[in-house]
């Protein structure tokens, strides 16, 4: 008797999650107790939900309860673990909220494994064994665990084995001769066979619809793959073209700079030649000036008369006003052209006009509406254009 009481105590102080004695026992707001680690693990799996629930009664908590060790319960569990007799192992899983429990388990409700439609009782594995051993019970019909009260008539407390087509209700035999007398009634198994055919038709339709939806999914995936492939190709081609443009711009920039420097050097040489020529004329004029200055102080009248005519005659003066002075119009034109090119590249409206959005074509007739006759003009055709007779 003492052993039986100890076994009951062991089951009472067992965690229904790990089915072992409570370790660091905690009691949650609904009153059930668990190992602290077990209930934390359970709630960690519910982080994405809107609430936290009790593993046993399924009561929901809006906020995750703060767990504190139940010292009194911990002391009782520790005292139980010191007992000489070993704790009886928990052979079956306890029935959780929503599970069908064994009707014969009195101390601790164990999850049922089968329900008997003749006995109208649900059994755990241990209490179900007689239905496999006793010849009379072997004939009973066993089904998956279910709430048998749904199969019992609330008026006559009998199993509902018939179906009323008039009222579309499951009824018992007494109902068929009482409240449903004169109605179109059949056995429940007959109605099941009829509905089974409808179920198979529904399954077939659902399978077909699933197949159609899957084909649509595959088609959309194919379109997505095509879009990705075309996008990658367009990006690659765009990179290639812009790389060529960048190289062309760099080469053009180098050539323009080289041409500008050449014009600059030519202008510098021309100006230097003019400077040298003018410097020579200045030197000659200074020489004449000095000679005339000395001649003006001479006392030799005859010498003055003979020398002055040759010194007073000046050479023809060079004119640099129009013929030798060049403007820098070329450099201004180049600068203006470069600035205009920069403005076009920075103008967003010009870029928007470059990317014209073509209307979506959904039929061949719409596509042909954009057709135009093309005539080859050999005078304006590109030099690298090649023609072929193949179509």
C-alpha positions in Angstrom: 0.0 0.0 0.0 2.9 2.3 0.9 4.4 1.6 -2.5 1.1 2.5 -4.3 0.9 5.8 -2.4 4.5 6.6 -3.3 3.8 5.9 -6.9 0.9 8.2 -6.9 3.0 10.9 -5.2 5.6 10.4 -7.9 3.1 11.0 -10.6 1.6 13.9 -8.8 5.0 15.7 -8.7 6.0 14.8 -12.3 6.4 17.3 -15.1 3.9 16.6 -17.9 6.4 17.8 -20.5 9.5 15.7 -19.7 7.5 13.1 -17.6 10.1 13.1 -14.9 10.2 14.5 -11.4 10.1 18.3 -11.3 13.4 20.1 -11.5 13.4 23.7 -10.3 9.6 23.6 -10.2 7.7 26.7 -11.2 4.0 27.4 -11.0 2.4 29.5 -13.8 -0.7 31.7 -13.3 -3.2 28.9 -14.3 -1.9 26.8 -11.4 0.0 24.0 -13.3 3.6 23.3 -12.4 6.5 22.4 -14.6 10.3 22.2 -14.7 11.6 25.7 -15.2 13.7 24.6 -18.2 10.8 22.7 -19.8 8.2 25.5 -19.7 10.9 28.0 -20.9 11.7 25.7 -23.9 7.9 25.4 -24.6 7.4 29.2 -24.5 10.5 29.8 -26.6 8.8 28.0 -29.4 5.8 30.4 -29.1 7.9 33.6 -29.5 6.3 34.4 -32.9 2.8 34.1 -31.6 0.7 36.8 -30.0 0.4 35.0 -26.6 1.9 32.2 -24.5 -0.1 29.1 -23.4 -0.1 26.5 -20.7 1.0 23.1 -22.2 -1.6 21.3 -20.2 -4.8 23.4 -20.1 -3.9 25.7 -23.0 -4.8 28.9 -21.1 -3.4 31.8 -23.0 -1.3 34.6 -21.4 -0.9 37.9 -23.2 2.5 38.6 -21.5 5.1 35.9 -20.9 4.8 35.1 -17.1 7.8 35.8 -15.0 8.9 32.4 -13.5 10.0 32.1 -9.9 11.0 28.9 -8.3 8.3 27.3 -6.1 10.4 26.6 -3.0 7.7 24.6 -1.2 7.1 22.3 -4.2 10.9 22.0 -4.7 11.3 20.8 -1.1 8.5 18.2 -1.5 10.1 16.9 -4.7 13.5 16.7 -3.0 12.0 14.7 -0.1 10.3 12.4 -2.6 13.5 11.8 -4.5 15.1 10.6 -1.2 12.6 7.8 -0.7 14.1 4.3 -0.9 11.6 2.9 -3.3 12.2 3.8 -7.0 9.8 6.0 -8.7 7.4 4.2 -11.0 8.1 5.2 -14.6 5.4 7.1 -16.5 4.5 4.7 -19.3 2.1 6.9 -21.3 1.8 10.5 -22.3 -0.7 12.6 -20.4 -3.6 13.9 -22.3 -3.0 17.6 -23.2 -5.7 20.1 -24.0 -7.6 19.0 -27.1 -6.5 15.4 -26.8 -9.0 12.6 -26.1 -8.2 11.0 -22.7 -8.7 7.4 -21.6 -12.1 7.0 -19.8 -10.7 4.3 -17.5 -7.7 6.2 -16.1 -8.9 7.6 -12.8 -5.8 9.1 -11.2 -4.1 10.7 -14.2 -5.7 11.1 -17.5 -3.6 9.4 -20.2 -4.0 10.1 -23.9 -6.3 7.6 -25.6 -5.1 5.6 -28.6 -8.4 4.1 -29.7 -12.2 4.6 -29.2 -14.7 1.8 -29.3 -18.0 2.5 -31.1 -19.7 -0.4 -29.3 -18.5 0.3 -25.8 -18.6 4.1 -26.4 -15.4 4.3 -24.4 -11.9 5.7 -25.3 -8.9 3.6 -24.1 -5.3 4.2 -23.5 -2.8 1.5 -24.7 -3.0 -0.4 -21.4 -6.8 -0.5 -21.1 -7.2 -1.2 -24.8 -5.4 -4.6 -24.5 -8.5 -6.6 -23.6 -10.0 -5.7 -27.0 -7.1 -7.6 -28.6 -7.2 -10.5 -26.2 -10.9 -11.2 -25.5 -12.8 -12.9 -28.3 -16.0 -11.0 -27.7 -14.3 -7.7 -27.7 -12.3 -8.4 -30.8 -15.5 -7.9 -32.8 -15.9 -4.3 -31.6 -15.2 -1.6 -34.0 -12.2 0.5 -33.0 -11.6 3.9 -34.5 -9.1 6.7 -34.0 -9.6 8.6 -30.7 -12.7 10.8 -31.0 -15.2 12.5 -28.7 -17.8 9.7 -28.6 -20.5 12.0 -27.3 -20.8 13.4 -30.8 -21.9 9.9 -31.9 -24.5 9.5 -29.2 -28.1 10.8 -29.5 -28.8 13.4 -26.9 -32.5 12.3 -26.7 -32.2 8.6 -26.4 -28.6 8.1 -25.4 -28.1 5.7 -28.3 -25.4 5.5 -30.9 -26.5 7.4 -34.0 -26.3 4.7 -36.8 -28.8 6.2 -39.2 -29.0 9.4 -41.3 -32.2 11.4 -42.1 -32.0 12.8 -45.6 -35.0 15.0 -45.0 -33.5 16.9 -42.1 -29.8 16.2 -43.0 -29.1 14.9 -39.5 -27.5 11.8 -37.9 -30.1 10.0 -35.8 -30.4 6.8 -33.7 -32.9 4.0 -34.5 -35.4 5.3 -31.9 -35.4 8.7 -33.6 -36.2 7.0 -37.0 -39.5 5.6 -35.5 -40.2 8.7 -33.4 -39.5 12.3 -34.3 -38.2 11.4 -37.8 -41.0 8.8 -38.6 -41.9 9.0 -42.3 -38.7 10.8 -43.2 -36.3 9.5 -45.9 -33.8 7.7 -43.7 -30.9 5.4 -44.5 -28.1 3.7 -42.6 -25.2 6.0 -41.7 -22.8 3.6 -43.6 -24.9 4.0 -46.7 -24.8 7.8 -46.4 -21.1 7.5 -45.8 -20.6 5.5 -49.1 -22.6 8.3 -51.0 -20.5 11.0 -49.4 -17.4 9.0 -50.0 -18.0 9.3 -53.7 -18.5 13.0 -53.4 -15.3 13.2 -51.3 -13.4 11.4 -54.0 -14.8 13.8 -56.6 -13.8 16.7 -54.4 -10.3 15.3 -53.9 -10.0 14.9 -57.7 -11.2 18.5 -58.3 -8.8 19.8 -55.6 -5.9 17.8 -57.2 -6.7 19.2 -60.6 -6.9 22.7 -59.1 -3.6 22.2 -57.3 -2.1 21.0 -60.6 -3.5 24.1 -62.4 -2.2 26.4 -59.7 1.2 24.7 -59.7 1.4 25.2 -63.5 0.6 28.8 -63.0 3.2 29.0 -60.3 5.7 27.4 -62.7 4.7 29.8 -65.4 5.2 32.8 -63.1 8.5 31.4 -62.0 9.5 30.9 -65.7 8.5 34.6 -66.3 10.5 35.6 -63.3 13.5 33.6 -64.5 13.1 35.3 -68.0 12.9 38.7 -66.4 16.0 38.0 -64.3 17.9 36.6 -67.3 16.8 39.6 -69.5 17.7 42.0 -66.7 21.1 40.5 -66.2 21.7 40.6 -70.0 20.5 44.2 -70.3 22.7 45.2 -67.3 25.7 43.4 -68.8 25.1 45.1 -72.2 24.6 48.4 -70.6 27.8 48.1 -68.7 29.6 47.1 -71.9 28.2 50.1 -73.8 28.9 52.6 -71.0 32.4 51.2 -70.8 32.9 51.8 -74.5 31.4 55.3 -74.1 33.7 56.0 -71.2 36.7 54.8 -73.2 35.6 56.9 -76.2 35.1 59.9 -74.0 38.5 59.4 -72.5 40.1 59.1 -75.9 38.2 62.1 -77.2 39.2 64.1 -74.2 42.9 63.2 -74.8 42.6 64.1 -78.5 40.8 67.4 -77.8 43.5 68.3 -75.2 46.2 67.4 -77.6 44.7 69.5 -80.3 44.2 72.4 -78.0 47.8 72.2 -76.8 49.0 72.1 -80.5 47.0 75.3 -81.2 48.4 76.9 -78.1 52.0 76.1 -79.0 51.5 77.3 -82.6 50.1 80.6 -81.3 53.0 80.9 -78.9 55.5 80.3 -81.8 53.7 82.9 -83.9 53.7 85.5 -81.2 57.4 84.8 -80.4 58.4 85.4 -84.0 56.5 88.7 -84.0 58.1 89.7 -80.7 61.6 88.9 -82.2 60.8 91.0 -85.3 59.6 93.9 -83.3 62.6 93.7 -81.0 64.9 93.9 -84.1 63.1 97.0 -85.3 63.3 98.6 -81.9 67.1 97.9 -81.9 67.5 99.5 -85.3 65.4 102.5 -84.4 67.5 103.0 -81.2 70.7 102.9 -83.3 69.3 105.6 -85.7 68.2 107.6 -82.7 71.7 107.6 -81.2 73.3 108.5 -84.5 70.9 111.4 -85.1 71.5 112.5 -81.5 75.3 112.7 -82.1 74.8 114.3 -85.5 72.7 117.1 -83.9 75.8 118.2 -81.9 78.4 118.0 -84.6 80.3 121.2 -85.8 81.0 119.8 -89.2 78.4 121.4 -91.4 79.5 119.6 -94.5 79.5 116.2 -92.8 76.0 117.0 -91.3 74.7 117.7 -94.8 76.1 114.5 -96.2 75.1 112.2 -93.4 71.6 113.4 -92.4 69.7 112.2 -95.5 70.8 108.6 -94.9 70.1 108.6 -91.2 66.7 110.3 -91.5 65.2 107.9 -93.9 63.2 105.3 -91.9 62.3 101.8 -93.1 58.7 100.9 -93.7 56.9 100.2 -90.4 55.4 96.7 -89.9 51.6 96.6 -89.3 50.5 94.0 -86.7 47.0 95.3 -86.1 44.9 92.9 -88.3 47.2 90.6 -90.3 49.3 89.3 -87.4 46.8 89.2 -84.6 44.7 86.1 -84.3 41.7 85.5 -82.1 41.2 82.4 -80.0 37.8 81.7 -81.5 38.7 78.0 -82.0 39.3 77.5 -78.3 36.0 79.2 -77.5 34.2 76.9 -79.8 35.7 73.8 -78.3 35.0 75.0 -74.8 31.4 75.8 -75.7 30.9 72.4 -77.4 32.2 70.5 -74.3 30.0 72.6 -72.0 27.0 71.8 -74.2 27.8 68.1 -74.1 28.1 68.2 -70.3 24.7 69.9 -70.1 23.0 67.3 -72.2 24.5 64.5 -70.1 23.3 66.1 -66.9 19.8 67.0 -68.2 17.4 64.4 -66.7 14.7 65.2 -69.3 17.1 64.3 -72.1 17.8 61.0 -70.3 14.0 60.3 -69.9 13.5 61.0 -73.6 16.2 58.4 -74.4 14.4 55.7 -72.5 11.1 55.7 -74.4 8.5 53.3 -72.9 7.0 51.2 -75.6 3.3 50.1 -75.2 2.8 46.5 -74.3 2.0 44.3 -77.3 -0.4 41.5 -76.7 -1.2 40.3 -80.2 0.4 39.9 -83.6 -2.0 42.4 -85.1 -0.8 45.0 -82.6 2.8 44.2 -83.4 2.2 44.5 -87.2 0.7 48.0 -86.6 4.2 49.2 -85.9 5.6 47.7 -89.1 7.4 50.1 -91.6 8.9 49.6 -95.0 12.7 50.0 -94.9 14.6 51.2 -98.0 18.3 50.9 -98.1 20.2 54.1 -99.0 23.8 53.1 -99.9 24.8 56.8 -99.6 23.9 57.0 -95.9 24.4 53.3 -94.9 27.1 52.5 -92.4 30.4 51.3 -93.9 30.3 48.1 -91.7 26.7 47.2 -92.7 26.6 43.8 -94.4 23.6 42.3 -96.3 22.5 38.7 -96.5 20.0 36.9 -98.8 19.0 34.6 -96.0 15.6 35.3 -94.3 
